[in-house]
Amino acid sequence: RGNFQMKIYLVRHGNKDEGKENPPLTKKGTKQAKLLAKKLSKKKFDEFYCSKLRRSVQTAEIVSKKIKISPVQKICLDEFDTEMLRKPKNKWTKKWKMQYKELNEFIRDISKRKDNERNILIIAHGMTNRLIISYLTKINFRKLLPFEHHEAGISKIRWSKRRGNWKVVFINDSSHIPDKLK
């Protein structure tokens, strides 16, 4: 236990209403978020962040009631365009370059305290969560594109003081979501 300090839990929002700009959660997504909240209520979180997009905020609000900590909304945690990420960085739009830079700065800032025993919860988007894993583990993010992150799925990474690197504990745990809600 003493060898592992900071733990970061990366969660994807619940099911969204397709076809709308900045869509809200569906009824299914709300049910997923409630089951997620129940699972996360067993942990004590020191920090809680979410993206500013509606589906992420709604998921975070549901979780917040169970874990008794309010999320801090960060625009850098908003969704990233997978097709844009497939392109070389010099082909990215100015907006995407800026968001990517801000995401890296945010992760660098919170990971400065990696030797402190802290639990951090981030509710964002599948691609955003993969970019965070990429940044911390130094794995090229394009290699993480094939990894799915299901709605209300949880990934966990932790800092190993002994090894001096980040360890992926698990990716996309959705055991708290019954098959009929997947």
C-alpha positions as a printed Julia matrix, in Angstrom:
182×3 Matrix{Float64}:
   0.0    0.0     0.0
   2.84   2.41    0.85
   4.29   2.11   -2.66
   1.21   3.53   -4.37
   0.31   7.16   -3.83
  -2.06   9.11   -6.07
  -4.91   7.21   -7.73
  -6.86   8.7   -10.62
 -10.26   7.29  -11.56
 -11.3    8.16  -15.12
 -15.0    7.78  -15.89
 -16.92   8.19  -19.1
 -20.32   9.93  -18.87
 -23.58   8.0   -19.13
 -25.52   7.35  -22.35
 -26.24  10.55  -24.28
 -29.12  11.66  -26.47
 -27.71  11.24  -30.01
 -28.14  13.8   -32.73
 -28.13  16.91  -30.58
 -25.4   19.44  -29.96
 -24.16  19.15  -26.37
 -26.71  16.38  -25.69
 -28.1   15.55  -22.25
 -28.19  12.1   -20.68
 -30.94   9.75  -21.77
 -33.05   7.85  -19.22
 -30.62   4.97  -19.76
 -27.71   7.34  -19.1
 -29.3    8.56  -15.87
 -29.75   4.96  -14.68
 -26.11   4.23  -15.59
 -24.99   7.32  -13.64
 -26.95   6.23  -10.55
 -25.33   2.78  -10.66
 -21.93   4.42  -11.15
 -22.58   6.69   -8.15
 -23.43   3.68   -6.01
 -20.17   1.97   -6.99
 -18.07   5.1    -6.44
 -19.72   5.83   -3.06
 -17.45   3.18   -1.53
 -14.41   5.42   -2.16
 -13.33   8.68   -0.57
 -12.32  11.25   -3.2
 -10.09  14.23   -2.47
 -10.65  15.98   -5.81
 -13.42  15.74   -8.4
 -13.4   17.19  -11.93
 -15.69  16.92  -14.93
 -15.95  18.34  -18.43
 -18.29  21.25  -19.12
 -20.43  19.28  -21.57
 -23.97  18.58  -20.41
 -23.79  14.76  -20.32
 -20.61  14.87  -18.24
 -21.99  17.53  -15.87
 -25.25  15.57  -15.41
 -23.32  12.36  -14.68
 -21.1   14.25  -12.23
 -24.1   15.83  -10.45
 -25.63  12.39   -9.85
 -22.31  11.0    -8.59
 -21.69  14.1    -6.46
 -24.78  13.43   -4.35
 -23.39  10.01   -3.34
 -19.72  10.86   -2.84
 -20.4   14.2    -1.09
 -17.94  16.3    -3.07
 -18.78  18.79   -5.81
 -17.07  18.59   -9.21
 -14.94  21.37  -10.64
 -15.82  21.84  -14.32
 -12.88  22.05  -16.73
 -13.24  22.84  -20.43
 -10.0   21.0   -21.18
 -11.83  17.77  -20.23
 -14.43  18.28  -22.99
 -14.71  15.76  -25.79
 -11.93  15.37  -28.39
 -12.66  14.55  -32.03
 -11.24  11.08  -32.75
 -10.95  11.81  -36.49
  -8.94  14.94  -35.72
  -6.65  12.97  -33.43
  -5.87  10.54  -36.25
  -4.33  13.41  -38.22
  -0.77  14.68  -37.68
  -0.7   17.43  -35.03
   0.25  20.07  -37.6
  -3.16  19.44  -39.27
  -5.15  20.03  -36.06
  -7.25  23.17  -35.77
  -6.09  25.92  -33.42
  -8.98  25.07  -31.05
  -7.93  21.4   -30.8
  -4.26  22.28  -30.31
  -5.21  24.64  -27.47
  -7.52  22.14  -25.76
  -4.87  19.4   -26.02
  -2.24  21.75  -24.53
  -4.61  22.76  -21.7
  -5.47  19.11  -20.96
  -1.77  18.24  -20.72
  -1.16  21.24  -18.42
  -4.11  20.23  -16.2
  -2.86  16.64  -15.89
   0.7   17.81  -15.3
  -0.55  20.14  -12.52
  -2.59  17.52  -10.67
   0.13  14.88  -11.1
   2.74  17.14   -9.44
   1.29  15.88   -6.15
   1.57  12.24   -7.19
   3.49  11.24   -4.06
   0.55  12.31   -1.89
  -2.0    9.62   -1.15
  -5.0   11.13   -2.93
  -7.97   9.82   -4.88
  -8.94  11.94   -7.85
 -12.14  11.42   -9.84
 -12.5   12.72  -13.4
 -15.76  12.34  -15.33
 -15.19  13.15  -18.96
 -15.31  11.38  -22.34
 -13.84   8.21  -23.78
 -11.22   9.91  -25.93
 -10.32  12.45  -23.26
  -9.76   9.67  -20.75
  -7.51   7.81  -23.21
  -5.49  11.0   -23.75
  -5.0   11.29  -19.98
  -3.82   7.68  -19.78
  -1.52   8.36  -22.74
  -0.01  11.44  -21.11
   0.67   9.76  -17.75
   1.94   6.43  -19.09
   3.86   7.99  -22.0
   2.09   5.65  -24.45
   1.42   7.28  -27.83
  -2.29   8.16  -27.76
  -2.83   6.71  -31.24
  -2.03   3.29  -29.77
  -4.91   3.78  -27.32
  -7.52   4.62  -29.98
  -8.71   0.97  -30.23
  -9.44   0.81  -26.48
 -13.12   1.31  -25.74
 -14.41   3.22  -22.77
 -18.06   2.27  -22.22
 -20.7    4.63  -20.9
 -20.21   4.99  -17.12
 -17.12   2.78  -17.37
 -14.28   3.34  -14.91
 -10.54   3.22  -15.52
  -7.99   3.49  -12.74
  -4.34   4.49  -12.83
  -2.01   4.96   -9.89
   1.44   6.31   -9.21
   4.01   3.74   -8.11
   6.58   5.51   -5.95
   8.81   2.43   -5.91
   8.83   2.05   -9.7
   8.68   5.77  -10.44
   5.89   5.49  -13.01
   2.15   5.38  -13.51
   0.47   1.98  -13.53
  -2.79   1.19  -15.29
  -4.79  -0.85  -12.77
  -7.8   -1.44  -15.03
  -9.51   0.04  -18.06
 -13.25   0.27  -18.66
 -14.71  -1.51  -15.64
 -18.44  -1.54  -16.26
 -19.29  -4.44  -13.93
 -21.71  -2.15  -12.07
 -23.85  -1.74  -15.22
 -26.17  -4.67  -16.05
 -26.09  -5.92  -19.63
 -29.54  -4.49  -20.39
 -28.13  -0.98  -19.73
 -24.92  -1.39  -21.74
